[in-house]
Amino acid sequence: MDVRIVILQRGWVAVGKFTQDGEQCRLENASIIRRWGTNKGLGQIAADGPTSNTVLDKCPTLRFHALTVIATLDCEASKWADHI
């Protein structure tokens, strides 16, 4: 399972199961990360999963063009299993 945090243009930050087909990207079982809830940035929740202060807003499958991606962070899938 390729779980990633995806930083998109216009300030959107989402997490889910990432796939890419050409220039089309998709996050399944996705959530928008409304509040990181960290003291060490996004890398903290990528490695350790969401904290008690992280706010995730579930959303349907998120589709976006590859050119809208600013960055992605690989997540420790086992730490996110209960959240996506």
N, CA, C and O atoms as a printed pandas DataFrame, in Angstrom:
     atom_number atom_name residue_name chain_id  residue_number  x_coord  y_coord  z_coord
0              1         N          MET        A               1    0.856   -1.174    0.000
1              2        CA          MET        A               1    0.000    0.000    0.000
2              3         C          MET        A               1    0.899    1.233    0.000
3              4         O          MET        A               1    1.709    1.425    0.907
4              5         N          ASP        A               2    0.745    2.062   -1.028
5              6        CA          ASP        A               2    1.562    3.263   -1.168
6              7         C          ASP        A               2    0.810    4.445   -0.567
7              8         O          ASP        A               2    0.090    5.152   -1.272
8              9         N          VAL        A               3    0.975    4.657    0.722
9             10        CA          VAL        A               3    0.301    5.754    1.419
10            11         C          VAL        A               3    1.205    6.971    1.358
11            12         O          VAL        A               3    2.388    6.907    1.693
12            13         N          ARG        A               4    0.621    8.088    0.921
13            14        CA          ARG        A               4    1.397    9.324    0.796
14            15         C          ARG        A               4    0.592   10.516    1.283
15            16         O          ARG        A               4   -0.633   10.562    1.175
16            17         N          ILE        A               5    1.330   11.479    1.822
17            18        CA          ILE        A               5    0.794   12.814    2.016
18            19         C          ILE        A               5    1.164   13.577    0.756
19            20         O          ILE        A               5    2.320   13.571    0.332
20            21         N          VAL        A               6    0.165   14.239    0.154
21            22        CA          VAL        A               6    0.369   14.973   -1.085
22            23         C          VAL        A               6    0.091   16.452   -0.823
23            24         O          VAL        A               6   -0.979   16.817   -0.336
24            25         N          ILE        A               7    1.054   17.282   -1.147
25            26        CA          ILE        A               7    0.896   18.735   -1.045
26            27         C          ILE        A               7    0.578   19.239   -2.444
27            28         O          ILE        A               7    1.368   19.080   -3.375
28            29         N          LEU        A               8   -0.602   19.854   -2.574
29            30        CA          LEU        A               8   -1.074   20.326   -3.867
30            31         C          LEU        A               8   -1.057   21.850   -3.911
31            32         O          LEU        A               8   -0.920   22.514   -2.884
32            33         N          GLN        A               9   -1.198   22.385   -5.105
33            34        CA          GLN        A               9   -1.294   23.830   -5.272
34            35         C          GLN        A               9   -2.472   24.375   -4.470
35            36         O          GLN        A               9   -3.423   23.657   -4.162
36            37         N          ARG        A              10   -2.383   25.654   -4.143
37            38        CA          ARG        A              10   -3.428   26.387   -3.423
38            39         C          ARG        A              10   -3.575   25.945   -1.968
39            40         O          ARG        A              10   -4.596   26.219   -1.337
40            41         N          GLY        A              11   -2.556   25.260   -1.431
41            42        CA          GLY        A              11   -2.542   24.948   -0.018
42            43         C          GLY        A              11   -3.248   23.673    0.392
43            44         O          GLY        A              11   -3.367   23.403    1.587
44            45         N          TRP        A              12   -3.717   22.883   -0.551
45            46        CA          TRP        A              12   -4.364   21.621   -0.196
46            47         C          TRP        A              12   -3.319   20.592    0.216
47            48         O          TRP        A              12   -2.300   20.422   -0.453
48            49         N          VAL        A              13   -3.585   19.907    1.328
49            50        CA          VAL        A              13   -2.721   18.828    1.804
50            51         C          VAL        A              13   -3.624   17.644    2.083
51            52         O          VAL        A              13   -4.573   17.748    2.860
52            53         N          ALA        A              14   -3.328   16.512    1.446
53            54        CA          ALA        A              14   -4.192   15.342    1.558
54            55         C          ALA        A              14   -3.350   14.103    1.815
55            56         O          ALA        A              14   -2.139   14.097    1.596
56            57         N          VAL        A              15   -4.018   13.050    2.287
57            58        CA          VAL        A              15   -3.354   11.776    2.545
58            59         C          VAL        A              15   -4.262   10.661    2.045
59            60         O          VAL        A              15   -5.486   10.771    2.112
60            61         N          GLY        A              16   -3.662    9.595    1.548
61            62        CA          GLY        A              16   -4.429    8.446    1.086
62            63         C          GLY        A              16   -3.542    7.462    0.363
63            64         O          GLY        A              16   -2.317    7.581    0.365
64            65         N          LYS        A              17   -4.187    6.483   -0.259
65            66        CA          LYS        A              17   -3.479    5.482   -1.047
66            67         C          LYS        A              17   -3.247    6.058   -2.437
67            68         O          LYS        A              17   -4.193    6.281   -3.193
68            69         N          PHE        A              18   -1.994    6.293   -2.762
69            70        CA          PHE        A              18   -1.603    7.022   -3.974
70            71         C          PHE        A              18   -1.388    6.078   -5.146
71            72         O          PHE        A              18   -0.743    5.037   -5.017
72            73         N          THR        A              19   -1.947    6.465   -6.308
73            74        CA          THR        A              19   -1.638    5.798   -7.578
74            75         C          THR        A              19   -1.489    6.874   -8.642
75            76         O          THR        A              19   -2.033    7.971   -8.519
76            77         N          GLN        A              20   -0.738    6.538   -9.694
77            78        CA          GLN        A              20   -0.548    7.467  -10.804
78            79         C          GLN        A              20   -0.587    6.692  -12.100
79            80         O          GLN        A              20    0.032    5.635  -12.224
80            81         N          ASP        A              21   -1.326    7.227  -13.077
81            82        CA          ASP        A              21   -1.411    6.659  -14.417
82            83         C          ASP        A              21   -1.118    7.788  -15.390
83            84         O          ASP        A              21   -1.992    8.599  -15.695
84            85         N          GLY        A              22    0.106    7.837  -15.871
85            86        CA          GLY        A              22    0.515    8.946  -16.722
86            87         C          GLY        A              22    0.522   10.229  -15.909
87            88         O          GLY        A              22    1.199   10.314  -14.884
88            89         N          GLU        A              23   -0.229   11.229  -16.363
89            90        CA          GLU        A              23   -0.273   12.507  -15.654
90            91         C          GLU        A              23   -1.425   12.586  -14.665
91            92         O          GLU        A              23   -1.560   13.573  -13.942
92            93         N          GLN        A              24   -2.248   11.558  -14.630
93            94        CA          GLN        A              24   -3.395   11.547  -13.717
94            95         C          GLN        A              24   -3.029   10.821  -12.420
95            96         O          GLN        A              24   -2.546    9.689  -12.440
96            97         N          CYS        A              25   -3.267   11.493  -11.305
97            98        CA          CYS        A              25   -2.962   10.936   -9.987
98            99         C          CYS        A              25   -4.270   10.720   -9.232
99           100         O          CYS        A              25   -5.288   11.345   -9.530
100          101         N          ARG        A              26   -4.221    9.826   -8.256
101          102        CA          ARG        A              26   -5.410    9.524   -7.473
102          103         C          ARG        A              26   -5.016    9.166   -6.046
103          104         O          ARG        A              26   -4.030    8.467   -5.815
104          105         N          LEU        A              27   -5.803    9.658   -5.098
105          106        CA          LEU        A              27   -5.692    9.245   -3.695
106          107         C          LEU        A              27   -7.010    8.582   -3.325
107          108         O          LEU        A              27   -8.062    9.221   -3.357
108          109         N          GLU        A              28   -6.954    7.314   -2.976
109          110        CA          GLU        A              28   -8.142    6.595   -2.532
110          111         C          GLU        A              28   -8.145    6.533   -1.014
111          112         O          GLU        A              28   -7.099    6.621   -0.370
112          113         N          ASN        A              29   -9.354    6.379   -0.447
113          114        CA          ASN        A              29   -9.521    6.417    1.012
114          115         C          ASN        A              29   -8.884    7.688    1.556
115          116         O          ASN        A              29   -8.189    7.673    2.571
116          117         N          ALA        A              30   -9.135    8.774    0.863
117          118        CA          ALA        A              30   -8.431   10.024    1.105
118          119         C          ALA        A              30   -9.033   10.847    2.237
119          120         O          ALA        A              30  -10.207   10.717    2.583
120          121         N          SER        A              31   -8.188   11.690    2.791
121          122        CA          SER        A              31   -8.594   12.715    3.752
122          123         C          SER        A              31   -7.814   13.980    3.452
123          124         O          SER        A              31   -6.646   13.930    3.066
124          125         N          ILE        A              32   -8.473   15.112    3.633
125          126        CA          ILE        A              32   -7.785   16.394    3.625
126          127         C          ILE        A              32   -7.241   16.594    5.037
127          128         O          ILE        A              32   -7.967   16.404    6.014
128          129         N          ILE        A              33   -5.977   16.972    5.150
129          130        CA          ILE        A              33   -5.385   17.223    6.466
130          131         C          ILE        A              33   -5.646   18.689    6.794
131          132         O          ILE        A              33   -4.941   19.583    6.326
132          133         N          ARG        A              34   -6.676   18.915    7.609
133          134        CA          ARG        A              34   -7.044   20.288    7.965
134          135         C          ARG        A              34   -6.103   20.858    9.015
135          136         O          ARG        A              34   -5.741   22.033    8.953
136          137         N          ARG        A              35   -5.706   20.035    9.979
137          138        CA          ARG        A              35   -4.762   20.478   11.017
138          139         C          ARG        A              35   -3.723   19.376   11.187
139          140         O          ARG        A              35   -4.063   18.218   11.428
140          141         N          TRP        A              36   -2.453   19.749   11.057
141          142        CA          TRP        A              36   -1.387   18.763   11.182
142          143         C          TRP        A              36   -1.308   18.211   12.600
143          144         O          TRP        A              36   -1.137   17.007   12.787
144          145         N          GLY        A              37   -1.428   19.070   13.585
145          146        CA          GLY        A              37   -1.361   18.627   14.976
146          147         C          GLY        A              37    0.011   18.134   15.391
147          148         O          GLY        A              37    0.131   17.239   16.228
148          149         N          THR        A              38    1.047   18.720   14.803
149          150        CA          THR        A              38    2.417   18.258   15.081
150          151         C          THR        A              38    3.246   19.379   15.689
151          152         O          THR        A              38    2.854   20.546   15.680
152          153         N          ASN        A              39    4.388   18.998   16.213
153          154        CA          ASN        A              39    5.382   19.994   16.610
154          155         C          ASN        A              39    6.663   19.817   15.790
155          156         O          ASN        A              39    7.655   20.510   16.018
156          157         N          LYS        A              40    6.630   18.868   14.819
157          158        CA          LYS        A              40    7.788   18.623   13.959
158          159         C          LYS        A              40    7.405   18.598   12.485
159          160         O          LYS        A              40    8.139   18.038   11.671
160          161         N          GLY        A              41    6.265   19.194   12.125
161          162        CA          GLY        A              41    5.864   19.298   10.733
162          163         C          GLY        A              41    5.233   18.044   10.157
163          164         O          GLY        A              41    4.942   17.084   10.870
164          165         N          LEU        A              42    5.031   18.077    8.846
165          166        CA          LEU        A              42    4.369   16.962    8.167
166          167         C          LEU        A              42    5.161   15.666    8.225
167          168         O          LEU        A              42    4.581   14.580    8.232
168          169         N          GLY        A              43    6.469   15.774    8.266
169          170        CA          GLY        A              43    7.286   14.564    8.361
170          171         C          GLY        A              43    6.962   13.738    9.588
171          172         O          GLY        A              43    7.068   12.512    9.559
172          173         N          GLN        A              44    6.569   14.394   10.661
173          174        CA          GLN        A              44    6.217   13.688   11.893
174          175         C          GLN        A              44    5.027   12.765   11.676
175          176         O          GLN        A              44    5.062   11.600   12.073
176          177         N          ILE        A              45    3.959   13.287   11.040
177          178        CA          ILE        A              45    2.798   12.407   10.853
178          179         C          ILE        A              45    3.000   11.429    9.689
179          180         O          ILE        A              45    2.350   10.384    9.651
180          181         N          ALA        A              46    3.880   11.748    8.751
181          182        CA          ALA        A              46    4.199   10.784    7.703
182          183         C          ALA        A              46    4.841    9.544    8.321
183          184         O          ALA        A              46    4.508    8.419    7.951
184          185         N          ALA        A              47    5.753    9.751    9.253
185          186        CA          ALA        A              47    6.480    8.649    9.881
186          187         C          ALA        A              47    5.701    7.968   10.997
187          188         O          ALA        A              47    5.747    6.746   11.139
188          189         N          ASP        A              48    4.977    8.771   11.800
189          190        CA          ASP        A              48    4.363    8.235   13.022
190          191         C          ASP        A              48    2.854    8.129   12.970
191          192         O          ASP        A              48    2.240    7.644   13.920
192          193         N          GLY        A              49    2.235    8.574   11.876
193          194        CA          GLY        A              49    0.781    8.591   11.783
194          195         C          GLY        A              49    0.222    9.825   12.462
195          196         O          GLY        A              49    0.962   10.592   13.079
196          197         N          PRO        A              50   -1.085   10.019   12.349
197          198        CA          PRO        A              50   -1.690   11.222   12.917
198          199         C          PRO        A              50   -1.570   11.262   14.438
199          200         O          PRO        A              50   -1.583   10.227   15.104
200          201         N          THR        A              51   -1.455   12.465   14.966
201          202        CA          THR        A              51   -1.415   12.656   16.416
202          203         C          THR        A              51   -2.837   12.849   16.926
203          204         O          THR        A              51   -3.785   12.881   16.141
204          205         N          SER        A              52   -2.982   12.974   18.222
205          206        CA          SER        A              52   -4.311   13.220   18.797
206          207         C          SER        A              52   -4.835   14.597   18.395
207          208         O          SER        A              52   -6.037   14.847   18.489
208          209         N          ASN        A              53   -3.961   15.488   17.951
209          210        CA          ASN        A              53   -4.362   16.832   17.534
210          211         C          ASN        A              53   -4.514   16.988   16.023
211          212         O          ASN        A              53   -4.892   18.060   15.550
212          213         N          THR        A              54   -4.223   15.932   15.259
213          214        CA          THR        A              54   -4.391   15.976   13.809
214          215         C          THR        A              54   -5.875   15.926   13.481
215          216         O          THR        A              54   -6.622   15.140   14.064
216          217         N          VAL        A              55   -6.303   16.777   12.535
217          218        CA          VAL        A              55   -7.697   16.772   12.089
218          219         C          VAL        A              55   -7.720   16.334   10.626
219          220         O          VAL        A              55   -7.146   16.992    9.758
220          221         N          LEU        A              56   -8.392   15.213   10.370
221          222        CA          LEU        A              56   -8.528   14.665    9.023
222          223         C          LEU        A              56   -9.987   14.771    8.602
223          224         O          LEU        A              56  -10.883   14.353    9.335
224          225         N          ASP        A              57  -10.221   15.329    7.427
225          226        CA          ASP        A              57  -11.563   15.422    6.867
226          227         C          ASP        A              57  -11.671   14.408    5.735
227          228         O          ASP        A              57  -11.094   14.600    4.665
228          229         N          LYS        A              58  -12.413   13.324    5.975
229          230        CA          LYS        A              58  -12.583   12.286    4.952
230          231         C          LYS        A              58  -13.182   12.892    3.696
231          232         O          LYS        A              58  -13.999   13.810    3.765
232          233         N          CYS        A              59  -12.771   12.376    2.553
233          234        CA          CYS        A              59  -13.337   12.842    1.287
234          235         C          CYS        A              59  -13.379   11.658    0.326
235          236         O          CYS        A              59  -12.709   10.648    0.540
236          237         N          PRO        A              60  -14.179   11.795   -0.739
237          238        CA          PRO        A              60  -14.186   10.743   -1.764
238          239         C          PRO        A              60  -12.820   10.659   -2.439
239          240         O          PRO        A              60  -11.920   11.446   -2.148
240          241         N          THR        A              61  -12.684    9.704   -3.331
241          242        CA          THR        A              61  -11.438    9.581   -4.091
242          243         C          THR        A              61  -11.056   10.933   -4.675
243          244         O          THR        A              61  -11.870   11.608   -5.305
244          245         N          LEU        A              62   -9.821   11.310   -4.456
245          246        CA          LEU        A              62   -9.304   12.605   -4.890
246          247         C          LEU        A              62   -8.468   12.379   -6.145
247          248         O          LEU        A              62   -7.507   11.609   -6.135
248          249         N          ARG        A              63   -8.843   13.055   -7.220
249          250        CA          ARG        A              63   -8.125   12.944   -8.492
250          251         C          ARG        A              63   -7.521   14.306   -8.829
251          252         O          ARG        A              63   -8.154   15.342   -8.627
252          253         N          PHE        A              64   -6.295   14.293   -9.345
253          254        CA          PHE        A              64   -5.617   15.548   -9.649
254          255         C          PHE        A              64   -4.533   15.301  -10.689
255          256         O          PHE        A              64   -4.044   14.182  -10.846
256          257         N          HIS        A              65   -4.172   16.350  -11.386
257          258        CA          HIS        A              65   -3.145   16.282  -12.421
258          259         C          HIS        A              65   -1.768   16.334  -11.756
259          260         O          HIS        A              65   -1.577   17.032  -10.760
260          261         N          ALA        A              66   -0.840   15.609  -12.300
261          262        CA          ALA        A              66    0.512   15.540  -11.729
262          263         C          ALA        A              66    1.174   16.913  -11.623
263          264         O          ALA        A              66    1.986   17.131  -10.724
264          265         N          LEU        A              67    0.843   17.841  -12.521
265          266        CA          LEU        A              67    1.462   19.164  -12.478
266          267         C          LEU        A              67    0.964   20.018  -11.318
267          268         O          LEU        A              67    1.531   21.077  -11.049
268          269         N          THR        A              68   -0.082   19.579  -10.627
269          270        CA          THR        A              68   -0.576   20.331   -9.466
270          271         C          THR        A              68    0.111   19.901   -8.172
271          272         O          THR        A              68   -0.128   20.491   -7.118
272          273         N          VAL        A              69    0.959   18.880   -8.245
273          274        CA          VAL        A              69    1.642   18.363   -7.060
274          275         C          VAL        A              69    2.879   19.206   -6.769
275          276         O          VAL        A              69    3.733   19.410   -7.632
276          277         N          ILE        A              70    2.952   19.693   -5.521
277          278        CA          ILE        A              70    4.144   20.412   -5.067
278          279         C          ILE        A              70    5.167   19.414   -4.537
279          280         O          ILE        A              70    6.351   19.487   -4.867
280          281         N          ALA        A              71    4.692   18.472   -3.706
281          282        CA          ALA        A              71    5.575   17.457   -3.115
282          283         C          ALA        A              71    4.724   16.323   -2.578
283          284         O          ALA        A              71    3.529   16.493   -2.333
284          285         N          THR        A              72    5.345   15.163   -2.397
285          286        CA          THR        A              72    4.694   14.048   -1.710
286          287         C          THR        A              72    5.634   13.527   -0.633
287          288         O          THR        A              72    6.857   13.586   -0.767
288          289         N          LEU        A              73    5.040   13.021    0.428
289          290        CA          LEU        A              73    5.813   12.405    1.506
290          291         C          LEU        A              73    5.359   10.958    1.640
291          292         O          LEU        A              73    4.168   10.693    1.805
292          293         N          ASP        A              74    6.288   10.033    1.572
293          294        CA          ASP        A              74    5.958    8.633    1.796
294          295         C          ASP        A              74    5.591    8.449    3.260
295          296         O          ASP        A              74    6.276    8.953    4.150
296          297         N          CYS        A              75    4.509    7.724    3.502
297          298        CA          CYS        A              75    4.046    7.496    4.871
298          299         C          CYS        A              75    4.325    6.068    5.301
299          300         O          CYS        A              75    4.399    5.160    4.473
300          301         N          GLU        A              76    4.477    5.881    6.579
301          302        CA          GLU        A              76    4.565    4.551    7.169
302          303         C          GLU        A              76    3.145    3.986    7.159
303          304         O          GLU        A              76    2.315    4.356    7.990
304          305         N          ALA        A              77    2.873    3.089    6.213
305          306        CA          ALA        A              77    1.499    2.609    5.977
306          307         C          ALA        A              77    0.865    2.019    7.230
307          308         O          ALA        A              77   -0.323    2.232    7.473
308          309         N          SER        A              78    1.626    1.288    8.022
309          310        CA          SER        A              78    1.056    0.643    9.202
310          311         C          SER        A              78    0.550    1.682   10.223
311          312         O          SER        A              78   -0.389    1.408   10.970
312          313         N          LYS        A              79    1.158    2.846   10.251
313          314        CA          LYS        A              79    0.752    3.907   11.191
314          315         C          LYS        A              79   -0.526    4.610   10.731
315          316         O          LYS        A              79   -1.185    5.278   11.528
316          317         N          TRP        A              80   -0.879    4.465    9.458
317          318        CA          TRP        A              80   -2.058    5.114    8.882
318          319         C          TRP        A              80   -3.209    4.126    8.635
319          320         O          TRP        A              80   -4.289    4.534    8.209
320          321         N          ALA        A              81   -2.987    2.848    8.896
321          322        CA          ALA        A              81   -3.961    1.807    8.538
322          323         C          ALA        A              81   -5.358    2.069    9.115
323          324         O          ALA        A              81   -6.351    1.775    8.451
324          325         N          ASP        A              82   -5.457    2.603   10.306
325          326        CA          ASP        A              82   -6.755    2.857   10.931
326          327         C          ASP        A              82   -7.399    4.158   10.475
327          328         O          ASP        A              82   -8.522    4.467   10.873
328          329         N          HIS        A              83   -6.698    4.923    9.642
329          330        CA          HIS        A              83   -7.178    6.256    9.276
330          331         C          HIS        A              83   -7.505    6.414    7.794
331          332         O          HIS        A              83   -8.152    7.384    7.398
332          333         N          ILE        A              84   -7.057    5.461    6.975
333          334        CA          ILE        A              84   -7.379    5.545    5.548
334          335         C          ILE        A              84   -7.996    4.241    5.072
335          336         O          ILE        A              84   -8.337    4.112    3.896
